Amino acid sequence: MSNSKKKNIPGGSGKITSSKEKSPPSRLKWLAIIPLLILTYLVYTPALKNSITGWDDSNYITENNDIRELNSAFIKKVFLRIQDM
């Protein structure tokens, strides 16, 4: 009989696992995530070089009095206001 402690993981499959058993190595997870992060960075980096377009930015950004201050009143207005369609 082995001395390893057994524990039942709540919400799990009901399978009793040894406390010495380890989950899949996190190194493998990072090997999958890192290329995706690099690809995302390469795809979106050119967008950082863009300036204001001038099409409708003045209406929504530079001349919009609603976004002048970031406070609780602004947050409430953004999330609780129903716009007319």
N, CA and C atoms as a LAMMPS dump frame, in Angstrom:
ITEM: TIMESTEP
0
ITEM: NUMBER OF ATOMS
255
ITEM: BOX BOUNDS ff ff ff
-5.0000000000000000e+02 5.0000000000000000e+02
-5.0000000000000000e+02 5.0000000000000000e+02
-5.0000000000000000e+02 5.0000000000000000e+02
ITEM: ATOMS id mol type element x y z
1 1 1 N 0.848 -1.174 0
2 1 2 C 0 0 0
3 1 3 C 0.889 1.23 0
4 2 1 N 0.604 2.222 -0.858
5 2 2 C 1.455 3.407 -0.964
6 2 3 C 1.069 4.425 0.105
7 3 1 N 2.018 5.337 0.384
8 3 2 C 1.807 6.361 1.393
9 3 3 C 1.271 7.657 0.803
10 4 1 N 1.011 7.707 -0.495
11 4 2 C 0.542 8.952 -1.111
12 4 3 C -0.88 9.241 -0.654
13 5 1 N -1.131 10.493 -0.378
14 5 2 C -2.459 10.913 0.071
15 5 3 C -3.372 11.029 -1.143
16 6 1 N -4.595 10.605 -0.969
17 6 2 C -5.576 10.702 -2.036
18 6 3 C -6.571 11.781 -1.666
19 7 1 N -7.004 12.542 -2.67
20 7 2 C -8.012 13.556 -2.396
21 7 3 C -9.022 13.588 -3.528
22 8 1 N -10.236 13.932 -3.153
23 8 2 C -11.311 14.057 -4.121
24 8 3 C -11.469 15.541 -4.419
25 9 1 N -11.398 15.918 -5.674
26 9 2 C -11.482 17.319 -6.076
27 9 3 C -12.954 17.686 -6.245
28 10 1 N -13.431 18.695 -5.454
29 10 2 C -14.842 19.102 -5.588
30 10 3 C -15.13 19.617 -6.993
31 11 1 N -16.272 19.235 -7.516
32 11 2 C -16.663 19.687 -8.838
33 11 3 C -15.95 18.944 -9.949
34 12 1 N -15.11 18.015 -9.592
35 12 2 C -14.357 17.274 -10.595
36 12 3 C -15.17 16.124 -11.137
37 13 1 N -14.491 15.21 -11.763
38 13 2 C -15.175 14.093 -12.388
39 13 3 C -15.493 12.987 -11.388
40 14 1 N -15.156 13.199 -10.112
41 14 2 C -15.377 12.172 -9.108
42 14 3 C -14.224 11.202 -9.044
43 15 1 N -13.259 11.373 -9.9
44 15 2 C -12.095 10.508 -9.932
45 15 3 C -11.151 10.911 -8.802
46 16 1 N -10.723 9.951 -8.048
47 16 2 C -9.788 10.226 -6.963
48 16 3 C -8.386 10.24 -7.55
49 17 1 N -7.663 11.323 -7.281
50 17 2 C -6.321 11.461 -7.831
51 17 3 C -5.318 11.541 -6.705
52 18 1 N -4.136 11.162 -6.993
53 18 2 C -3.059 11.242 -6.021
54 18 3 C -2.567 12.68 -5.951
55 19 1 N -2.191 13.124 -4.75
56 19 2 C -1.698 14.493 -4.605
57 19 3 C -0.337 14.653 -5.281
58 20 1 N 0.335 13.549 -5.589
59 20 2 C 1.631 13.617 -6.256
60 20 3 C 1.478 13.781 -7.765
61 21 1 N 0.272 13.488 -8.3
62 21 2 C 0.045 13.658 -9.73
63 21 3 C 0.015 15.14 -10.051
64 22 1 N 0.598 15.509 -11.169
65 22 2 C 0.651 16.918 -11.552
66 22 3 C -0.181 17.149 -12.793
67 23 1 N -0.652 18.386 -12.941
68 23 2 C -1.399 18.756 -14.128
69 23 3 C -0.428 18.857 -15.295
70 24 1 N -0.945 18.96 -16.516
71 24 2 C -0.049 19.099 -17.669
72 24 3 C 0.908 20.261 -17.454
73 25 1 N 2.11 20.141 -17.929
74 25 2 C 3.109 21.195 -17.672
75 25 3 C 2.678 22.547 -18.216
76 26 1 N 2.886 23.566 -17.404
77 26 2 C 2.501 24.905 -17.838
78 26 3 C 3.419 25.389 -18.959
79 27 1 N 4.583 24.775 -19.087
80 27 2 C 5.502 25.156 -20.166
81 27 3 C 4.87 24.901 -21.527
82 28 1 N 4.135 23.82 -21.631
83 28 2 C 3.456 23.504 -22.891
84 28 3 C 2.384 24.539 -23.203
85 29 1 N 1.687 25.005 -22.161
86 29 2 C 0.67 26.032 -22.367
87 29 3 C 1.314 27.315 -22.883
88 30 1 N 2.45 27.69 -22.296
89 30 2 C 3.134 28.913 -22.732
90 30 3 C 3.673 28.782 -24.149
91 31 1 N 4.084 27.589 -24.536
92 31 2 C 4.565 27.379 -25.904
93 31 3 C 3.433 27.566 -26.914
94 32 1 N 2.206 27.378 -26.477
95 32 2 C 1.062 27.61 -27.36
96 32 3 C 0.631 29.073 -27.341
97 33 1 N 0.744 29.718 -26.188
98 33 2 C 0.265 31.097 -26.033
99 33 3 C 1.233 32.114 -26.629
100 34 1 N 2.517 31.928 -26.439
101 34 2 C 3.512 32.921 -26.872
102 34 3 C 3.449 33.201 -28.376
103 35 1 N 3.38 32.202 -29.254
104 35 2 C 3.263 32.527 -30.688
105 35 3 C 1.996 33.322 -31.012
106 36 1 N 0.903 33.042 -30.312
107 36 2 C -0.324 33.796 -30.536
108 36 3 C -0.168 35.251 -30.102
109 37 1 N 0.504 35.485 -28.989
110 37 2 C 0.751 36.849 -28.532
111 37 3 C 1.644 37.609 -29.511
112 38 1 N 2.666 36.947 -30.009
113 38 2 C 3.578 37.581 -30.971
114 38 3 C 2.832 37.912 -32.263
115 39 1 N 2.035 36.976 -32.747
116 39 2 C 1.265 37.207 -33.968
117 39 3 C 0.282 38.364 -33.782
118 40 1 N -0.393 38.408 -32.652
119 40 2 C -1.33 39.502 -32.375
120 40 3 C -0.604 40.837 -32.342
121 41 1 N 0.547 40.878 -31.71
122 41 2 C 1.343 42.107 -31.647
123 41 3 C 1.739 42.563 -33.056
124 42 1 N 2.214 41.634 -33.866
125 42 2 C 2.645 41.983 -35.222
126 42 3 C 1.486 42.474 -36.09
127 43 1 N 0.321 41.898 -35.904
128 43 2 C -0.838 42.287 -36.712
129 43 3 C -1.346 43.674 -36.325
130 44 1 N -1.375 43.975 -35.028
131 44 2 C -1.988 45.227 -34.58
132 44 3 C -1.01 46.377 -34.371
133 45 1 N 0.284 46.155 -34.406
134 45 2 C 1.252 47.229 -34.217
135 45 3 C 1.104 48.353 -35.25
136 46 1 N 0.881 48.073 -36.517
137 46 2 C 0.715 49.179 -37.471
138 46 3 C -0.442 50.121 -37.119
139 47 1 N -1.444 49.637 -36.432
140 47 2 C -2.577 50.481 -36.056
141 47 3 C -2.163 51.56 -35.063
142 48 1 N -1.092 51.348 -34.319
143 48 2 C -0.636 52.34 -33.348
144 48 3 C -0.046 53.573 -34.032
145 49 1 N 0.321 53.439 -35.28
146 49 2 C 0.909 54.559 -36.025
147 49 3 C -0.15 55.452 -36.664
148 50 1 N -1.404 55.038 -36.613
149 50 2 C -2.479 55.822 -37.219
150 50 3 C -2.765 57.065 -36.395
151 51 1 N -3.184 58.096 -37.077
152 51 2 C -3.594 59.315 -36.385
153 51 3 C -5.11 59.421 -36.457
154 52 1 N -5.635 60.512 -35.937
155 52 2 C -7.074 60.734 -36.023
156 52 3 C -7.432 60.935 -37.488
157 53 1 N -8.475 60.263 -37.935
158 53 2 C -8.805 60.264 -39.361
159 53 3 C -9.48 61.539 -39.825
160 54 1 N -10.273 62.154 -38.967
161 54 2 C -10.957 63.362 -39.365
162 54 3 C -12.318 63.108 -39.971
163 55 1 N -12.727 61.866 -40.162
164 55 2 C -14.027 61.584 -40.75
165 55 3 C -15.139 61.892 -39.755
166 56 1 N -15.135 61.188 -38.628
167 56 2 C -16.142 61.456 -37.601
168 56 3 C -15.506 61.552 -36.216
169 57 1 N -14.186 61.606 -36.177
170 57 2 C -13.501 61.674 -34.895
171 57 3 C -13.826 62.942 -34.127
172 58 1 N -14.034 64.045 -34.839
173 58 2 C -14.336 65.287 -34.134
174 58 3 C -15.674 65.176 -33.403
175 59 1 N -16.638 64.516 -34.001
176 59 2 C -17.938 64.351 -33.343
177 59 3 C -17.862 63.437 -32.135
178 60 1 N -17.063 62.388 -32.23
179 60 2 C -17.03 61.389 -31.175
180 60 3 C -15.906 61.591 -30.166
181 61 1 N -14.856 62.318 -30.516
182 61 2 C -13.701 62.427 -29.626
183 61 3 C -13.381 63.867 -29.257
184 62 1 N -12.934 64.651 -30.193
185 62 2 C -12.39 65.967 -29.861
186 62 3 C -13.434 66.995 -29.455
187 63 1 N -14.652 66.887 -29.961
188 63 2 C -15.694 67.854 -29.625
189 63 3 C -16.794 67.266 -28.752
190 64 1 N -16.594 66.086 -28.24
191 64 2 C -17.605 65.407 -27.441
192 64 3 C -17.456 65.798 -25.973
193 65 1 N -18.395 66.567 -25.463
194 65 2 C -18.353 67.007 -24.067
195 65 3 C -18.596 65.868 -23.09
196 66 1 N -19.202 64.779 -23.574
197 66 2 C -19.479 63.646 -22.686
198 66 3 C -18.225 62.926 -22.227
199 67 1 N -17.126 63.017 -22.971
200 67 2 C -15.923 62.264 -22.596
201 67 3 C -14.806 63.159 -22.085
202 68 1 N -15.132 64.328 -21.628
203 68 2 C -14.111 65.249 -21.101
204 68 3 C -13.552 64.78 -19.767
205 69 1 N -14.386 64.189 -18.927
206 69 2 C -13.965 63.77 -17.596
207 69 3 C -14.324 62.309 -17.37
208 70 1 N -13.467 61.63 -16.641
209 70 2 C -13.727 60.236 -16.272
210 70 3 C -14.075 60.224 -14.786
211 71 1 N -15.373 60.202 -14.509
212 71 2 C -15.837 60.183 -13.126
213 71 3 C -17.072 59.292 -13.038
214 72 1 N -17.642 59.181 -11.845
215 72 2 C -18.771 58.272 -11.655
216 72 3 C -19.997 58.701 -12.47
217 73 1 N -20.2 59.995 -12.619
218 73 2 C -21.334 60.464 -13.419
219 73 3 C -21.184 60.035 -14.874
220 74 1 N -19.971 60.113 -15.394
221 74 2 C -19.717 59.687 -16.78
222 74 3 C -19.958 58.185 -16.935
223 75 1 N -19.448 57.403 -15.99
224 75 2 C -19.618 55.946 -16.061
225 75 3 C -21.106 55.589 -16.03
226 76 1 N -21.864 56.221 -15.145
227 76 2 C -23.304 55.956 -15.083
228 76 3 C -23.978 56.323 -16.406
229 77 1 N -23.584 57.448 -16.955
230 77 2 C -24.183 57.91 -18.206
231 77 3 C -23.905 56.935 -19.347
232 78 1 N -22.696 56.417 -19.396
233 78 2 C -22.312 55.498 -20.471
234 78 3 C -23.073 54.189 -20.375
235 79 1 N -23.185 53.634 -19.169
236 79 2 C -23.764 52.314 -19.039
237 79 3 C -25.275 52.295 -18.776
238 80 1 N -25.841 53.425 -18.373
239 80 2 C -27.258 53.424 -18.041
240 80 3 C -28.133 54.223 -19.008
241 81 1 N -27.522 54.992 -19.904
242 81 2 C -28.299 55.796 -20.829
243 81 3 C -28.801 54.944 -21.998
244 82 1 N -30.064 55.114 -22.302
245 82 2 C -30.638 54.436 -23.459
246 82 3 C -30.678 55.445 -24.596
247 83 1 N -30.023 55.128 -25.681
248 83 2 C -29.971 56.066 -26.81
249 83 3 C -31.203 55.924 -27.678
250 84 1 N -31.64 57.057 -28.198
251 84 2 C -32.748 57.047 -29.151
252 84 3 C -32.241 56.521 -30.481
253 85 1 N -33.03 55.689 -31.1
254 85 2 C -32.614 55.122 -32.371
255 85 3 C -33.364 55.721 -33.492
